[in-house]
């Protein structure tokens, strides 16, 4: 079973990844200059997949306690 979640601008998302997790980012056009940080706080080596609002996968984390920081430039989300 995959769990899905939609992040908000400036959100720090804590993920308990005992099952695969899909996180959608807010639209880039309305999120310019904002960040989203995603951190796995518990779970196994289940994948955390991060997608834009248009469905493009931009990041994937498959290791425990990983952190992904994303910045929006108004056109796209950038993995820092």
C-alpha positions as CSV (number, residue, x, y, z in Angstrom):
1,X,0.0,0.0,0.0
2,X,1.3,3.5,-0.9
3,X,0.4,6.5,1.2
4,X,0.0,9.8,-0.6
5,X,0.3,13.4,0.8
6,X,0.3,16.8,-0.7
7,X,2.8,19.2,0.9
8,X,2.2,23.0,1.4
9,X,4.8,25.8,0.8
10,X,7.2,26.2,3.7
11,X,6.1,22.9,5.2
12,X,8.4,20.5,7.1
13,X,7.0,17.1,6.3
14,X,7.8,14.3,8.7
15,X,7.4,10.8,7.1
16,X,6.9,7.5,8.9
17,X,7.8,5.3,5.9
18,X,6.8,1.8,6.9
19,X,5.2,1.6,3.5
20,X,6.1,3.5,0.3
21,X,5.1,7.1,0.4
22,X,4.2,9.5,-2.4
23,X,4.5,13.3,-1.8
24,X,3.1,15.8,-4.2
25,X,4.4,19.4,-4.2
26,X,2.2,22.4,-4.6
27,X,2.1,24.1,-8.1
28,X,5.4,25.9,-8.8
29,X,3.7,28.9,-10.3
30,X,2.1,29.8,-7.0
31,X,5.0,28.8,-4.8
32,X,7.9,31.0,-6.0
33,X,10.6,31.5,-3.3
34,X,9.3,28.8,-1.0
35,X,10.8,25.7,0.4
36,X,9.6,22.3,1.4
37,X,11.7,19.9,3.6
38,X,10.9,16.2,3.8
39,X,12.4,14.1,6.5
40,X,12.0,10.4,7.2
41,X,11.7,10.1,10.9
42,X,10.9,6.4,11.2
43,X,10.4,3.4,9.1
44,X,12.3,0.9,7.0
45,X,14.1,1.4,3.7
46,X,10.8,2.1,2.0
47,X,10.8,4.6,-0.8
48,X,9.6,8.2,-0.5
49,X,8.8,9.5,-4.0
50,X,8.3,13.2,-4.6
51,X,6.3,14.5,-7.5
52,X,5.5,17.9,-8.9
53,X,1.8,18.9,-9.2
54,X,2.0,18.0,-12.9
55,X,3.1,14.4,-12.1
56,X,6.8,14.6,-12.8
57,X,9.0,12.7,-10.3
58,X,11.8,14.9,-9.1
59,X,13.3,13.0,-6.2
60,X,13.3,9.7,-4.5
61,X,14.7,8.7,-1.1
62,X,15.2,5.0,-0.3
63,X,17.3,5.2,2.8
64,X,16.3,5.6,6.5
65,X,16.4,9.0,8.1
66,X,17.0,10.8,4.9
67,X,16.2,14.5,4.3
68,X,15.2,16.1,1.0
69,X,15.1,19.9,0.8
70,X,13.3,21.5,-2.2
71,X,13.2,25.1,-3.4
72,X,10.7,26.6,-5.8
73,X,11.9,29.2,-8.4
74,X,8.3,29.9,-9.7
75,X,8.8,27.6,-12.7
76,X,10.0,24.3,-11.1
77,X,11.0,22.7,-7.8
78,X,14.8,22.3,-7.3
79,X,16.3,19.6,-5.1
80,X,19.0,21.2,-2.9
